[in-house]
């Protein structure tokens, strides 16, 4: 099981700096480089686009939705149920990981 990755919290009145974007890209790449990171490509929408952007920027990236579920499929499952009650499993991402991919961090509101 992998440790969780987040962008963390910012204090009230925080002003983002350009250097924070580079940190975000590095942390996002760390998440997407995990064996189950391919699940972002299956998600669609903005998550798919951001994962695709990561692939295009990284020469060493080896993502493929065709590889099938990773060995972590039971730790990070996305359950697909059929009409006849049969379950199939694929890699999934939790809400914290989806937030990270989308660049979400918490800001104190006072």
Buried (B, 14 or more C-beta within 10 A) or exposed (E): EBEEBBBEEBEEEEEEEEEBEEEBBEBBBEBBBBBBBBBBBBBEEEBBBBBEEBBEEBEEBEBEBEEEBBEBBEEBBBEEEEEEEEEEEBBBBEEEBBBBBBBBBEEEEE
